Every structure is written in structure tokens, then in C-alpha cells.
């Protein structure tokens, strides 16, 4: 096999991997995960694109009047949701690459 043929094959493989990655990312974008904090007082929904879709706050937290606690609960739930979303995408990418770890991919 000539060097040009090997380079051509490598380029085809790279293009195929890129197309598969785009498909996995698009599929992940259609999925969402839920995360909570404060024993469910604050819950969030995050997409596979790490976009915050929804926040639900238990009215009892607001009645308590502790704004700092509410801010902490929201931040904790959002951070957990983003972490779970990133893990979900990474797992789907691992399936695509056969478990092979590619630096910078996820």
C-alpha cells in the first residue's frame, strides 16, 4: 500500500469518526438528565449539550427566606446536572470509540 493510499484511508477514517461524533452529539442533545440538591428542594434538567432546560424550586425553600441557602442549592443542582450531562455524553462517545480514550474528545 502506497503512502498516498494510507493517507487517503486515514482521511476516510477520520471523516467517518467525525460524522459518528456529530451523530452521537446530536442524539445526546435530544436527551436530558435530572439533578437535585437539598433533598429535592431544587431540581434541574440539563440537556446533552449542557444547556439548562428547567429549574424547579420547592416553595418551602422560598418561604424560609434564606436567599443564600437558595442560591447555594441552585448552584449545587446546576453543577451536578452539568456534571451528569457531561458524563452521559462521554459514555456515549466511549461506545462510539470502542472504549478507546482519545485525549480532548471528552
Protein Blocks (a to p, Z undefined) as FASTA:
>chain_A
ZZklmmmmmmmmmmmmmmmmmmmmmmmmmpccdddeehhpaccdddfkopafbdcddfkl
mmnopaklmmmmmmmmmmmmmmmmmmmmmmmmmmmnnopacehkZZ
